[in-house]
């Protein structure tokens, strides 16, 4: 069995969150687990980053001003070699999980 920490340390994560304090906290936390943890504050910025850098995982907020997490996920998953995408939600409702699944998300993660 592979050591999960060693596997994670070889991966890169992109965090998409429009609340700066939350973004900084998530980047700090994820930098301990992943080889690279980078944060951006919008779905548009995430798409630009994914065109220039390789990420294995994208954690995206659901509610953002330029595009919501569902739209961002659809566009990310349309890219060649799309990364794993998890949508971060404030409330874990079945309807939200279903919308995330339909958008192509690999997971929903409750922020609380």
PEDA-V433943 format. One record per pair of residues at least 24 apart in sequence whose ideal C-beta (glycine too) atoms are under 6 Angstrom apart, sorted by the first residue. I is the first residue (numbers start at 1). J is the second residue. D is the distance in Angstrom with one decimal. If there is no record, write none. Layout:
i=I j=J d=D
i=I j=J d=D
//
This chain:
i=8 j=33 d=5.1
i=8 j=34 d=5.8
i=9 j=35 d=5.5
i=10 j=35 d=5.7
i=11 j=56 d=4.2
i=12 j=36 d=4.2
i=12 j=55 d=4.8
i=12 j=56 d=5.4
i=13 j=37 d=5.1
i=13 j=57 d=4.5
i=14 j=38 d=5.5
i=14 j=49 d=5.9
i=14 j=55 d=4.3
i=14 j=58 d=4.8
i=15 j=39 d=4.5
i=15 j=59 d=4.9
i=16 j=40 d=5.6
i=16 j=46 d=4.5
i=16 j=60 d=4.1
i=16 j=61 d=6.0
i=17 j=61 d=4.6
i=18 j=64 d=4.6
i=42 j=66 d=4.6
i=43 j=67 d=3.9
i=43 j=72 d=3.5
i=47 j=75 d=5.8
i=55 j=83 d=4.9
i=56 j=83 d=5.5
i=57 j=83 d=5.7
i=57 j=84 d=4.8
i=58 j=83 d=5.2
i=58 j=85 d=4.8
i=59 j=86 d=5.3
i=59 j=88 d=5.8
i=60 j=87 d=5.7
i=61 j=88 d=5.2
i=62 j=87 d=5.5
i=62 j=89 d=5.0
i=70 j=99 d=5.8
i=70 j=103 d=4.2
i=73 j=103 d=4.3
i=73 j=104 d=5.5
i=73 j=105 d=4.9
i=74 j=103 d=5.1
i=74 j=104 d=6.0
i=77 j=104 d=3.7
//
